[in-house]
Amino acid sequence: MAEVECIHSHPRAEDLRIGLICWAGTYLTFETYKNTITATAKCLGRKQTWELLVSNEHDTQAVVRVKSLQGLYLLCEPDGSVCYGRPRTSHHGCFLLRFHRNGKWTFQCIISGRYLESDGEYVFCHSRVLSAYHMWTPRPALHVHVTLFSPMYHSYARADHTVGRIWVDASIPCLEECGFLLHFQDGCYHLETSTHHFLSRLDRLVSQPSSQTAFHLQVRPGGIVALCDGEGGTVYPQGSHQLLGLGSSPRRGEEWFILHHFPTWVSLRVKTRKFISVMCDGDVCTASECLTPMSLFQFECDSDNLTLQLRSANGYYLAQRQHRTVLADGHPLESETFFQVHWNCGKIILQSCNGRFLGITPNGLLMASSTIPGPNEELGIRFANRSFLVLRGRYGYVGSSSDHDLMQCNMDQPDYIQLLPCRQGIYHFQGWILLVDNILWQLPSLGKICSQLLYRTSGEQLTHSAGTQWLLYSRRQKWHPIGRQRRNYQRMYLGILGQWNATCLTPSPPGKTSALIRTRTPEPRSKRISVTQLFLPSLEKHLSLSNNTSQQATPQGPCVYLTQQRVGV
């Protein structure tokens, strides 16, 4: 991929947001119903997320305004109280932000000269003498699945698990090795690779997080960060091969990286099993059955109106041009680069701005020529840089807790969902627990798939140890075997993977303790469940899994919903 021009886009607004942690370990919070600013929250949510509007920035300080997601500003009043609202003058709500060597920030009101501080509950501006109570720790609020882009080397960090090192040499982040998980724990950060290894201070990847994998994060407005050890060492690319390691003498700006949410790259395949690729002159055609970097596309989907942009490895977008041809020469804001997405049983159909559908001509070119979609217009789609998902909704990440039996959607740290690809864009979830009809269904994470049935007993207890399972949905007492489709259903089968016992808990009412009900005789007919297919627009913005039913009727049986809010991956 060395011949491909480096792809770098400016951070999105979501990538520039931060949370501010006071000395007590709690977050600066926008309290809507109280009309106040507090510092009582213990985790980062929407009310704890802020945007910095920078008007003047230097090496160690900047003049900023602090804006909430509701569009109101942090304001310091003459009496020292802090509230939110809209600035009344040009300097009202302006703070002098100073960056300290320990990674902390301080906010000094431009008008009064007092520092923003908290007592662990209330927030105010009373003192002009700097102390530890005025220190705030910035925490980036973007999704934990990130890329690290070096503006000095114009390259992305890439983990090499064969040698246990990280290099800063990738021109485009289309490989799974370019994605990292940035975990925040006890005031420090741990950088985890796609194979779940951690960067250590010894410049090697280790299998478990520890004090040797903990780094402090220097944060600057604009999504710019640097990893430090707190003892004068900084992580930066070193040597001719740009090995990412800990050192003490980086060149000016060499230690800074720009954080982005890890983008989704996919491959597109036609019915002849050839991949759609971009040629050197910008033509788009089906060139080969082998996957190459020019066969990968960055998937940028707007789930609100189901429009899609596909960005190729040359940095340009697919666009419909004259004579209905499709070329990889588009720019982000061109209307010709937006395509309407239609999903069909694990495949997608793209409709251009002129109303015609993209299809493959006899000479292999991609053109917008068909008025009615058919097999030539169906494109198989597959992840190119993801083997697992990390889901985040409106209130936090999807994960498990030792205090609860159910999966929760408000966690500060996520759980991984390992993906097992099947045919036609269908994926199995490994190591996942589903709530179906008030029953927990656990899908262990190891082993292969086979098609034995999972029986549900009369006591609402699910237990079966004969091997791996398939689940299907029953509607109106009519059982539909695996592989059949009724009408235009789209489905993804979730299987229990590996030679493991499948157990199910019935959640108890509040005040009662959950207990595992003993195995009883199975019912004569098996209870089968299926789930609709996992849509790629959902992966970019939100994810909702529901039962396999027609679009006109509401099912009278078990449904599966991971979250009812938007979820990012």
Backbone hydrogen bonds, N-H to C=O, Kabsch-Sander energy under -0.5 kcal/mol:
donor,donor_aa,acceptor,acceptor_aa,energy
4,V,1,M,-1.3
7,I,171,S,-2.0
8,H,6,C,-0.5
15,D,12,R,-0.7
16,L,12,R,-0.6
16,L,13,A,-1.0
17,R,14,E,-0.7
18,I,50,W,-2.5
19,G,139,R,-2.6
21,I,19,G,-0.5
21,I,137,T,-2.4
22,C,26,T,-2.8
25,G,22,C,-1.9
27,Y,41,A,-2.6
28,L,20,L,-2.7
29,T,38,T,-3.3
30,F,47,K,-2.5
31,E,29,T,-0.8
31,E,36,T,-2.1
32,T,30,F,-0.9
35,N,31,E,-1.0
36,T,31,E,-1.2
37,I,82,V,-0.6
38,T,29,T,-1.9
39,A,121,E,-2.5
41,A,27,Y,-0.7
45,G,43,C,-0.6
48,Q,45,G,-0.6
49,T,46,R,-1.3
50,W,18,I,-3.0
51,E,67,K,-3.1
53,L,51,E,-0.6
53,L,65,R,-2.7
54,V,52,L,-0.7
55,S,63,V,-2.8
56,N,63,V,-1.1
58,H,61,Q,-3.6
62,A,97,L,-2.4
63,V,56,N,-3.1
64,V,62,A,-0.6
64,V,95,F,-2.6
65,R,53,L,-1.6
66,V,93,G,-0.5
67,K,51,E,-2.9
67,K,65,R,-0.6
68,S,72,L,-3.1
69,L,49,T,-0.7
71,G,68,S,-1.7
73,Y,85,G,-3.3
74,L,66,V,-2.7
75,L,73,Y,-0.5
75,L,83,C,-3.0
77,E,75,L,-0.5
77,E,81,S,-2.7
80,G,77,E,-2.0
82,V,123,V,-0.7
83,C,75,L,-2.2
85,G,73,Y,-1.7
94,C,91,H,-2.0
95,F,64,V,-2.7
96,L,108,Q,-3.3
97,L,62,A,-3.5
97,L,95,F,-0.9
98,R,96,L,-0.5
98,R,106,T,-2.1
99,F,60,T,-2.6
100,H,98,R,-0.6
100,H,104,K,-2.5
103,G,100,H,-1.9
105,W,136,W,-3.2
106,T,98,R,-1.4
108,Q,96,L,-1.7
108,Q,106,T,-0.5
109,C,107,F,-0.5
109,C,114,R,-3.2
110,I,94,C,-2.2
113,G,109,C,-1.9
115,Y,127,S,-2.7
116,L,107,F,-2.9
117,E,124,F,-2.5
118,S,133,Y,-0.9
119,D,122,Y,-1.6
123,V,37,I,-0.9
124,F,117,E,-2.1
125,C,80,G,-3.2
126,H,115,Y,-0.5
130,L,128,R,-0.6
134,H,131,S,-1.5
135,M,132,A,-1.2
136,W,105,W,-2.8
137,T,21,I,-3.0
139,R,19,G,-2.6
141,A,17,R,-2.8
146,V,144,V,-0.9
146,V,180,F,-3.2
147,T,260,H,-2.1
149,F,147,T,-0.6
149,F,258,I,-2.1
150,S,155,S,-3.2
154,H,150,S,-1.6
155,S,150,S,-1.0
156,Y,170,A,-3.0
157,A,148,L,-2.3
158,R,167,W,-3.5
159,A,177,E,-2.2
160,D,165,R,-3.3
161,H,159,A,-0.7
163,V,160,D,-0.7
164,G,160,D,-1.0
165,R,160,D,-1.9
167,W,158,R,-3.0
168,V,242,Q,-2.2
169,D,156,Y,-0.9
169,D,167,W,-0.7
170,A,156,Y,-2.1
174,C,172,I,-0.9
178,C,175,L,-1.5
179,G,176,E,-1.8
180,F,146,V,-2.7
181,L,192,E,-2.8
182,L,144,V,-2.3
182,L,180,F,-0.6
183,H,181,L,-0.9
183,H,190,H,-2.6
185,Q,183,H,-0.5
185,Q,188,C,-3.0
188,C,185,Q,-1.9
189,Y,215,F,-3.1
190,H,183,H,-2.2
192,E,181,L,-2.8
192,E,190,H,-0.7
193,T,197,H,-3.1
196,H,193,T,-1.7
198,F,206,V,-3.3
199,L,191,L,-2.2
200,S,204,R,-2.1
201,R,212,Q,-1.8
203,D,200,S,-1.5
205,L,164,G,-1.5
206,V,198,F,-2.6
213,T,210,S,-1.2
214,A,211,S,-0.6
215,F,189,Y,-2.2
216,H,228,C,-3.2
218,Q,216,H,-0.6
218,Q,226,A,-3.2
219,V,217,L,-0.6
220,R,224,I,-2.9
223,G,220,R,-0.6
224,I,220,R,-1.3
225,V,257,F,-2.9
226,A,218,Q,-1.8
228,C,216,H,-2.9
229,D,233,G,-1.9
234,T,247,G,-3.4
235,V,227,L,-2.8
236,Y,234,T,-0.5
236,Y,245,G,-2.4
238,Q,243,L,-2.2
242,Q,239,G,-1.1
243,L,238,Q,-2.6
244,L,166,I,-3.2
245,G,236,Y,-1.8
245,G,243,L,-0.7
247,G,234,T,-2.8
254,E,251,R,-2.4
256,W,253,G,-0.9
257,F,225,V,-2.8
258,I,149,F,-2.7
259,L,223,G,-2.7
259,L,257,F,-0.5
260,H,147,T,-1.5
262,F,145,H,-2.8
265,W,263,P,-0.6
266,V,297,F,-2.8
267,S,382,R,-2.2
268,L,295,S,-0.6
269,R,380,G,-2.5
270,V,274,K,-2.3
273,R,270,V,-2.1
275,F,288,S,-2.7
276,I,268,L,-2.5
277,S,285,C,-3.4
278,V,294,M,-1.7
279,M,277,S,-0.5
279,M,283,D,-3.1
282,G,279,M,-1.7
284,V,326,V,-0.9
285,C,277,S,-2.2
285,C,283,D,-0.5
286,T,364,G,-2.1
287,A,275,F,-1.1
287,A,285,C,-0.9
288,S,275,F,-0.6
295,S,292,T,-2.1
296,L,293,P,-1.3
297,F,266,V,-2.4
298,Q,311,R,-3.3
299,F,264,T,-3.4
300,E,298,Q,-0.8
300,E,309,Q,-2.4
301,C,299,F,-0.6
302,D,307,T,-2.8
303,S,301,C,-0.7
305,N,302,D,-0.6
306,L,302,D,-1.2
307,T,302,D,-1.2
308,L,339,F,-2.7
309,Q,300,E,-2.6
311,R,298,Q,-1.9
311,R,309,Q,-0.5
312,S,310,L,-0.5
312,S,316,Y,-3.0
313,A,296,L,-0.6
315,G,312,S,-1.8
317,Y,330,G,-1.9
318,L,310,L,-2.5
319,A,327,L,-2.6
320,Q,336,E,-1.7
321,R,319,A,-0.6
321,R,325,T,-3.5
324,R,321,R,-0.9
325,T,322,Q,-1.4
326,V,366,L,-1.4
327,L,319,A,-2.5
328,A,282,G,-2.7
329,D,317,Y,-0.7
329,D,327,L,-1.2
330,G,317,Y,-2.8
334,E,331,H,-1.6
337,T,334,E,-1.3
338,F,335,S,-1.4
339,F,308,L,-2.2
340,Q,351,Q,-3.0
341,V,306,L,-2.2
342,H,349,I,-2.1
344,N,347,K,-3.2
347,K,344,N,-1.3
348,I,379,L,-2.4
349,I,342,H,-2.6
351,Q,340,Q,-2.4
352,S,356,R,-3.0
355,G,352,S,-1.8
357,F,370,S,-3.2
358,L,350,L,-2.9
359,G,367,M,-3.0
360,I,376,N,-0.9
361,T,359,G,-0.5
361,T,365,L,-2.6
364,G,361,T,-2.4
366,L,284,V,-2.5
367,M,359,G,-2.6
367,M,365,L,-0.6
368,A,324,R,-3.0
369,S,357,F,-1.0
369,S,367,M,-1.0
370,S,357,F,-1.5
377,E,374,G,-1.4
378,E,374,G,-0.5
378,E,375,P,-0.9
379,L,348,I,-2.4
380,G,269,R,-3.4
381,I,346,G,-0.8
382,R,267,S,-1.5
384,A,265,W,-3.0
385,N,265,W,-0.8
389,L,417,I,-2.2
392,R,568,G,-1.9
393,G,396,G,-3.4
397,Y,411,M,-3.0
398,V,391,L,-2.5
399,G,397,Y,-0.6
399,G,408,Q,-2.4
404,H,401,S,-1.1
408,Q,399,G,-3.2
411,M,397,Y,-2.4
415,D,398,V,-1.8
417,I,389,L,-1.9
418,Q,416,Y,-0.5
418,Q,430,Q,-1.0
419,L,387,S,-2.9
420,L,428,H,-2.4
422,C,426,I,-3.4
426,I,423,R,-1.2
428,H,420,L,-2.7
430,Q,418,Q,-2.8
430,Q,428,H,-0.5
431,G,443,L,-0.8
431,G,444,P,-1.0
432,W,443,L,-1.3
434,L,441,W,-3.1
436,V,434,L,-0.7
436,V,439,I,-3.3
437,D,435,L,-0.5
437,D,559,C,-0.6
439,I,436,V,-1.0
440,L,505,L,-1.7
441,W,434,L,-3.5
442,Q,440,L,-0.5
442,Q,503,T,-0.8
443,L,432,W,-3.0
446,L,497,L,-0.7
452,Q,468,T,-0.7
454,L,470,W,-0.7
455,Y,453,L,-0.6
457,T,455,Y,-0.5
457,T,461,Q,-1.8
458,S,521,T,-0.9
460,E,457,T,-1.4
463,T,455,Y,-0.6
463,T,461,Q,-0.6
464,H,502,A,-0.8
469,Q,496,I,-1.1
470,W,452,Q,-1.7
471,L,494,L,-0.7
473,Y,529,I,-0.7
474,S,528,R,-0.6
475,R,478,K,-1.3
478,K,475,R,-1.7
479,W,477,Q,-0.5
480,H,473,Y,-0.5
484,R,481,P,-1.5
487,R,485,Q,-0.5
489,Y,486,R,-1.5
492,M,531,V,-4.2
495,G,493,Y,-0.6
496,I,469,Q,-1.3
497,L,444,P,-0.8
497,L,495,G,-0.6
498,G,448,K,-1.4
500,W,498,G,-2.0
502,A,464,H,-1.3
503,T,501,N,-0.6
504,C,462,L,-0.6
506,T,515,A,-0.5
512,K,509,P,-2.0
517,I,515,A,-0.6
523,E,456,R,-1.0
528,R,526,S,-0.7
531,V,492,M,-1.1
532,T,546,S,-2.9
533,Q,490,Q,-0.6
535,F,533,Q,-0.7
539,L,535,F,-1.1
540,E,536,L,-1.3
541,K,537,P,-1.9
542,H,537,P,-0.6
543,L,565,Q,-0.6
546,S,544,S,-0.5
548,N,530,S,-0.7
549,T,547,N,-1.2
568,G,392,R,-3.1
569,V,539,L,-0.7
